[in-house]
Amino acid sequence: MKIELVQLAGRDGDTAYNLSRTLNAIATCAGDTDLLVFPETYLSGFVGGAQLAQVAEPLHGTTLQTVLQAVRERGVAVVLGFAEVHQGRFYNSSVLVTPEGIALQYRKTHLWPSERSDFSPGDRYTTVLWRGVRVGLLICYDIELPETSRALAQLGAEVVIVTNGNMDPYGPVHRTAIMARAQENQLFAVMVNRVGAGDDGLVFAGGSMAVDPFGRVLFEAGRDEVRHVVELDLDQLKAARRDYDYLKDRRLMLSGEQIEHSDGRRELLIGASQ
């Protein structure tokens, strides 16, 4: 599987600009690319307050429909984030968009302190079988809580994709976390962060990474914009679990209702209060 890490700067609240950069990346990716991954809330940027209500869109809104059209024309898939509005609530959401449609949606379950006055937390973890590989999504601060990746692993995830918006001085925190989450769950982890300055003075740390099931770094970006393709050797999943298997050896299971869907999705419901 070939995944392009698309580490870009963006503009907060400027969906048109961010969408144009997204569409350009899709149009110019290598012909054998399977999946492009963008930063956290890349389509909308980081917004809050009154601006959030102006910028947030529903799951099947105009912007994602434009992305879907581009994905179909190019024959690839993308993971990217946006500010979602649903039934009067706002969510920090990421989606896996394939030529067949939106295959997977995830709402950030662990909100950063500055987000909690604007966004509602998600209430479930979800994986989907895509091209024979089970994929799960997380967002930024989620990866600092080991239970999030373990929940996806419990749902059979083989690749965890993290849309990230991590800023200074916390870059080293996510570098450590993403390697740990891959190694302790014996799966691939791909994290794509934003770079540059945000409107509120934040400076995003870059450092996008791909890590194999042994916790070894396959690629690590710097602090500038970069597009880099990594090829995941899926045989490493079996190799990492050959001598010992953490999931089978554990003695504590995460609680929550597990649901199997006919379209291949698996969900673990945790409750909106958690």
N, C-alpha and C positions, 0 to 999 in steps of 0.2 A: 504494500500500500504506500503510495507516494502522497505526502502531505506538505503543502506549502504554508509556512509560517509567514503571515503578512503583518509585520511589525511597522505600524504607521503612526504618524501624528494625526490629530483630528481637530475639529472645531466643535466646541460645546454648543448645542442648540442649533447647529447649522446642518440640518438633515440633507439638504440638497448637495452641499459640498462633500459631506462624508459619503453619500450615496454615489456621487460621481467617481470618487476614488475607489470605492468598492467595485463598481462596474468596470472600471479600467483594469483593476487587478484580475478580475474574472476573465476579461477579454484577452489579456496578455499573458495568462499563465501558460506553462508548458503543456503541450498536447497530451502528455501521458500523466498529468496531474489527476489524482483522484479527489482531493479535498483541499480547500483553502480555509485557513483559520484566521479570524480577525480579532481585535481586542474587545474588551468589555464595552457594552453599550455603544459600539462604534458608530452605528447609524445615527443615533441621536446625540451622542456625546453625553457628558455628565450634566444633568439639569435637575433643578428642584424648584420648589415653590410654585409661583404662578407660571413660570416658563415650562415646568413639567407638563401642566395641563395643555399647553399649546403645542408641545412637541410629541408627546406620547401618542402611540398608535395602537390599534387592535392587532391581534395576531395576523389577521388576513387583510391588513391595511394596504394602502397604495404602495408604500415603500417596499415592503416585503414581496409584494406581487411583482414589482419591477425587478427585484433580485431574482425571484423565481424564473422570470422570463429569461434573464441573462444566463442563469444556470442551465436552463433547458437548451438554449442556443449553443452553449459551450460544451455541454455534456459532462459537467463536473458537479461537485457538491461543495457547500460552504457551511461553516459555522460562524455565526456572528451575533452580536448582541444589540438590543434596543430597549428603549423605555416603553413598556407595554401598559395600555389601559384596558381594563376588563371589569365591567359592571361597577364602574365608579372607583375602582381601586387601581393603584399603580404598582407595577412590578419591574424589577431589574431582570430582564429575560434574555436568554440565548436560545437559538434555534439551529437545528441541522436541516438545511434546505437541500434537497436532491431534485433531479429532474422530474421526479414523480410528485413532488410537493414538500410540505413541511413534515419531515419524518419524525422529528423529536423536538419538544419544547421543554425548557427548564426555567423555573423561576428561582432566583437566588434565595437560598434558605437562611443564610447567615449574613445579615446586613451589617455593613460597616457603620460605626456610630453616627456619622453624619448623614447616612441615608435613612435612618429609622423614622424621621419625622415626615418623610415623603413617600416611602415605599412600604408595601406590605411584604412579609416574607412568604416564600413558597412553602408548600406543605407536603412535598413528595420528591423522591429521587426516581429517575426513569432511565432505562436503557432501551436500545433498539438494535435489532440485527440488521446491519447494513453491509452489503457485499460480503456476507459470510462472517463478519466480525461484529461482536457486540460492543456498542459504543455508548458512553455516558458523558454527560456534560456537567461541569461545575463553573462557578464564577468567582474569581478573585479571592476574597476573604474566606470563602468556603474551604480552600485547601489548607488553611491554618488549623482547621478542626479535623482531626484524623477520621472521625466517624463519617464524614461526608464521602470520602473516597471508599471507605469500607462498605458503606451502604451500596454504592455502585458495584463494588466487587461482589457483594452478597447477591446482587442481581445478575451476576455473570459477566460484568464488564471486562473487556480485554484491552480497550483503549479508553482512557479518560482525557477529555479535551477541556481545557480551562481557558475561557476568555478572561483576560486580566486587565485591570486598570490600576496597577500597583504604583505607588509614588515614593519619592524619597521621603524619609530615609529607610524605607522598609524593603528595598530590593533584596538584600541578603536573606530576609525572612522567607520570601517566596522561593528563592533559589534552594534553600535547605528543604522547605516544605515539599516542593514538587518532586525532588529526588526521593525523599522519604516516602511519599504517597505511592510512588511507582514501586519502590523496593518492598515495602511492607505488604503490598497487595499483589505483587508479582504480575504487573501489567504495564503497558506503555502509558506514559503521561506526556501530553503536549500542551504547553502553556504559551499563549501569545499575548504580549503586553503592548501597551501604548507607549509612545515617546513624545518628547516635547513638553511644552507648558500648557496648562489648562487656563481657562478664563479666571479661575479663582486663585491663581498663583501656585497651584500644585505643579510639580515637575515630575513627570512620569519616568519610571526607572528603566524601561526597556527590559533587557535580559530574558527575552523569550527563549524557551528551552524545549527540547525533546529528550525524553529519558526512557531507557529500555527497562524491561522487567527486573533486571538485576540492580537498578538504580544508577546505571552508568549513563553519563551525558552523551547523547548523540550529536547535539548541536546546542550552542549557546550564543545568543546575539549580544551585541553591545548596546549602546545607548542611542544609536542613530537609526533612521529608517532602514529597513532591510526586508527583502523577500528571499526566503531560503527554503529549498525543498529537502525534506528528509524522507528516506525510504525505510519503512518499518519491516523488519524481517520477522514475520509472524511465527516462525519456528522457535523464536526465542521465548515465546509464551510457555511452550511445553518444556523447553530446556530449563527455564527458571523454576519450574514446579516439579522437576524430575526427582530430586533427592528429598525434598520436603515441600509441603504445600500449606502455607499459612492458613488459608481459609478452611481446609479440612482439619487442621490441627487445633484451631481455636476452640475455646470452651464457653465463650460468650457470644450469643447471637444478638444482633440489633433488633429491637422491638419495632413493631409497626405492621400494618396489614400489607401483605404482598399480593399483587394482582397480576395475572397473566392475561394479556390481550391477544386477540386473534391476529392482529397485524404484526406480532412479534415483539411488541413493547412489554417491558416488565416494570412495574412500579412498586415502590415502597412508600406507603403513606405514613407520615410522621406526625401530622396534626399541625395546624397553623400556629399554635402557641409556642412551638419549639424552635 
